[in-house]
C-alpha cells in the first residue's frame, strides 16, 4: 500500500495503464489514508464515497482533491460557507469535467477559507485545516485543504484556485508545487467567483512533472467562459527537458526586503545560485509598483466580491434562514447575516464602500489604473529578464490563531503573490528548502502564456535541490 | 381641472425584448418562455448559480446596432457590459448586466431621433441612448402589488435580451408618449427583431413632471395602451397636488393596471446607488465598421419609407398611409388585401373606416383577429359585384373578424343575401305605399319624400333589397300615379 501512495500522478497513471496497479487498489489506498490522517488534518469538507464512473483516459483511476469552490455535479459544493452548506450543483465546472473525462476520480472536496477569502484556511466556516509538517501550524490558504491533501498523500494531485496567492501560498507552506496560470488559460466556468478579474484555477501537485501533466489535461479554450483565451493547446510535459543555459533571471529586490524571513531569503538565493551553476545569469531587478500591490489587490478583490456574493440570498438555492421574517428585505438580511462569516462580511462591506458613488473613482477606478501600471512594470522587466524569482511568501507557515485577530498581518501573507494576479501573468511556487523544519516556497514568474518556460526552470531547480518532501507523519 | 398640456414634460425609458432571437442574452435558454410552466425555461446561468458565467449573444448585438441605425444613433466602436448592483426579488444575481455611460465607457448606440405624427404635424423626439441588458424574472402577485400576501418568482423570463431605448424629455402629452411607442414598435417590427404582439414584449418607465415640479418615475407600464392611461392619471394627480398647494414628491410610482392608478412604492427617496462597474466576466465588445455596414445593407424597409410608398404607389392619402404603416401586421394586411382585391383605395377606406373600428371595439390586434386578407378581400368583392350592399358589409365585418368565416358563409347563414326578386319587392312597395299615403302624396312633387319611401322599403327588408330595383320600382309607381291624374 505504501508503494502506491509514494507514486506521483504521472507514475500512478502509468502504473494503472500498464496494469501494475488496479484502479480499485489506488482508490482504496487513498481512502485509507484519508481515514488515517484527515481526522487531524481536516483537508476535506466532503468525501465522495460513491463508486467512481469507470472512465478510461490518461489519468484514469487517479484520486484527486478539488477545492470546494469548483462545482461538481451531484456533489455538494460549499465554498466553506454556511450559506452554501447544502448546495449541490447541477453541473460540473469545466476543469472538473475535463479531469473526469481523463479518468480522474474526485475523492472529495477540499477545505478552504470561506469563499477563498483568507491565507490560512482558518476562515473556513466548518473547521481549519492543519499543516502536515506541523499540525500546530496553518497550511496556508485559501486552497489549504488541497495542499494538505497532496502533501499528506490523501490525494495524488489537487486543484485549487488562486485569486491573490491562494494556490501558491498553501503550496509553499505545505511543500508542494502550485501553479497560477495566465489569466484566461484555464476556464473559470464553474469556479465560484470571489474576484473574477483576478482568479485562475491552478494545480497543486507533488512535483513539477505532475503539474505539467495536469496542465495538459485542463487547458484549452472553453466556449462557456467569455474570458477564456483562444490559445493553441501546448504539451507542457515537453518543456521539462529544456535547459536554462543563457536564461536571464531577475531577482526583484522588493521581494527580499524588510519583513522577509532571513531563512526564506537564504533558501531563495540557494536556488538562484543553482540556476547560475546551470548556466543562467541573474541580476537584481526592481518592481517599484510592488508597494501599491496589496491595497490595489484588496480594493479590486473586495469590490468584485461585494457584487459576486450578492446572489446568495437563499431564494433559488443554498441555505435560507429559518426565521426569515415577513418581507424579502428581512429574509435577505437575516439569511446573509447568518450565512456569511466575519471575514466575508468585512470584505463585502469594504467592497460595497469602494464601489459607492463618490468613492468609486478614488478606489476601484484608481485600482484599475494602478493595475495597468503594475502590468507595465512587469512588461518592462520582461524585456530584460526571461523569468523573475523570489519567495512565494515572506515567512514559512505560521501558527494557528497567530494572525486571525489581525487582518492586516494576515493580508501581508499575500504581499509577494497578489501582484502576479494584478498583472495576469503566470507564476509557480515550488519547494526550495526548509526553515525550522517548515517548507519554503520559491516563486518563479514569467510573461503571459510562458507556463512552459516556468516549468523548465522549476524542473531544473527541483532536480538540483533533491528535497525530501514527505512530511514526517507520512514517511 | 383642465389638462392643459403645454407644461407637461415626459421622457420614456422603453424596454423592448428582442423576441426574434432564439436564445436569451447570456445563455442558451430559449427566448420563447411564454406559456411555459413556471421556472422550466432556466439554466445555471440565468438562475445565477454559483460559478456560472455569462456569454453574450452576438445576434443581440446586431439587433441593437440595427435599431441604432434606424433611429439615426451613433454606433460606438467599443462598448462594455457593466454591472448594475441592487437587491430586488426579481434579480437572479442581485445585479443586472447592463451598459453604462461614463467618461470611460459608452453604451452601444448614442443619440438619435424618431419622428412621430401628432395630427398633421411631425414632431421629433430625441433619443438619448440605446443599451442592451438582461430582463429580470417575472413577479406574480395575488391581486394588486401592495395587497398581495406573497410574491411568486418565475425565472423563465430572466435573462431575455432587452434593448433599452432612452428618450430625452421631449414629449408634452400622454398621447405623444403613446404615438412614440407605437412608432418605435412599428420600426422594430419592420426590422424583424421584435414581435410587439407578445405580452410584455414592450414595457416602459415614464418620467413626468408638470409646471416645472419634481419629476416622478412611473414603473411597470406594460404597453402603449397603458402608457397613455398611466400618464393621464399621473397628470391629474400631480395637478391636484399643485392645486392643494402640496408639492409633488420626487419618487418612483408603480402603475397598477388593475385599479388604473399609480401607487407609491414607499421606497426611500434618495438616488439609488447602483455601484456600476465593468462586468469582469465579459471582455469589451468591439463593433467593427464591417459589421455596421453589413447591418445597414440588410436594413429592411422602415415604416416612414413604406408610408411614402403606399401614398405614391397606391394613391391613398398620406394620413391613411401613416396609420396603416403604424403596425407592421396592419401594413402587411393592407398590401395582401390589395393584391387580392385590386383596388387599394377601397381597401384602405374599409380598413381605416371600418376594420380598425371593429378591432378597437374588440380590443384585438390585427394578428389576433381571425380575418385574413382573403376573407376581407372576398367581402369587398361581394360588394363590388352587387351581391351584398355596403351596409351589409359593415354588419357582417365583426363576424369575419371574430370567426374567420368568409363573407359568403356569413351572408348565407344569416340570410342576408340581396333581395332582387321583383315580385317580392313589388309587394313590399305596395305595403309601404299603403302605410304612408301622405308621404306618397308629397313624393309626387318632392324628391326628399321619394327617398323617405325608399328608406322604408329598405328597412322592411333589413337592408337586403337591391336598392337599384327598389329605386326603379318606387319611381315607376309614382310616375304612374302622376299619369293617372
Interface residues (C-beta under 8 A of the other chain):
Chain A: X69 X70 X71 X77 X79 X84 X87 X89 X90 X91 X93 X188 X189 X190 X191 X192 X193 X195 X196 X197 X223 X224 X225 X226 X227 X303 X304 X306 X307 X310 X311 X313 X315 X316 X317 X328 X329 X332 X352 X355 X356 X357 X360 X364 X365
Chain B: X44 X47 X48 X49 X50 X51 X52 X53 X54 X55 X56 X83 X85 X87 X89 X92 X93 X94 X95 X104 X151 X153 X155 X271 X273 X275 X276 X277 X280 X281 X282 X283
